[in-house]
């Protein structure tokens, strides 16, 4: 074999090894080189939840800044300190349940407030915003007919490697976002309507009858996206209630 032939043979072998390695890395979950902490991006997905769009009367509603009163899953009840001011929102775990990486996000109360405003607009109402957190604090300013106060009671996501017994395993995620909301009718101090919206999302979804048969294809690439779905469903769930819609529709109020 000539020197030139040997060169091209070696180059072809090297290219094959490189491509094979890349394919293996993409197809097989790996915990190597993962950083110890990650700041995830979370967001609200407009028009993601269907069924309540434009079903409310066109009336103004003031959306207050939510209060952070989160509860954490058992093992994290004492281990959820923020990182440089960024709140803890979850963790990545290996097959044994050991922590590989802790997850954080930028402060998200403004995001939740804007998301509630988006959902109110999708429902057909006209949102206005306040930097206050309590109904009592905005009463002197003559707010519109309805005021929405809320508190976040859960915001958490976990991603875990599931060995599954049939190869390298798959990554499975779950996220939960819970909101408690109170709608007030100005000027009354007694709540007009209250609800708790709990949203739990699994990616990929578990099989109801046999978890081993669950889909092994996740829809979302990042933990932040999985948590975003849970957040979106919880926020939209506030307005995706026929009781609230009927109460406002039957309320003979002179809107401002």
C-alpha positions, 0 to 999 in steps of 0.5 A, a space after each residue: 500500500 502506498 503512503 497516500 493510500 495509507 493516509 486515506 485509509 487512516 483518515 476514513 477510519 478516524 472519521 468513522 470512529 468520530 461519527 460513531 462516537 458522536 452517534 453513541 453520545 447522542 443516543 446514550 444518556 451521559 452524566 459526564 461533564 455535567 456542571 454542578 449547577 445550571 440556571 434554567 429558562 422558564 416561560 409562559 406558552 401563550 395559547 397552549 391551553 385550549 378551551 377558555 379563550 374569549 369566553 369571559 366578558 370584556 372587563 378589566 382585572 388588576 393582576 397583583 404581584 404573586 407571593 412566593 410561598 413555595 413548599 418543596 418536595 420532602 428531600 428538598 425541604 431544607 436544601 433549597 437555598 438560592 444561588 446568587 439570588 436565583 431561586 432553586 427550582 429542581 435537580 438532575 439525578 442519576 439512576 441511584 437518585 444521587 444529585 448530579 446537578 442542581 437547577 435554578 432560575 432567575 426570579 420568576 414572580 414577575 414572569 408569573 404575574 405577566 403570565 396571569 395577565 396573558 391568561 386573563 387576556 386570552 380569556 377575554 378580560 383586560 389585565 392591568 398590573 400592580 407591583 403590590 401583593 395584597 388586595 388591601 394595599 391597592 384598595 385606596 387607589 380605586 382599582 378596577 372592578 376585579 383584582 386577582 391576588 395569588 401565591 406560588 406554592 410549588 415550583 419544582 422540576 426533576 430529571 432522572 436517569 431511568 436505566 430501564 433494564 434494556 440498554 443505556 436508559 432514558 431521561 425522565 422528567 417531572 415538574 409541578 407548579 401550583 398556584 393559589 388564586 383569589 379574585 376580589 370584587 371591588 370594593 368588597 373585602 370578602 373574596 369573590 372567588 378562590 381556587 388552587 391550580 395544581 399542575 404536574 407534567 411528566 416527560 415522557 409520559 408514564 404508561 398507566 398500566 405498565 410503566 415499562 411500556 412508557 414512551 421513551 421519547 421526551 418532548 422537551 430538551 431542557 428541564 426549564 421547558 418541562 417546568 414551563 409546561 407545568 407553569 403554563 397549565 397552572 396559570 391557565 387553570 385559573 381562568 379555565 374555570 366555568 365557575 369563575 366565568 359564570 360569576 363574572 358574566 352574571 355580575 352586573 358591574 359597571 366597569 371602569 
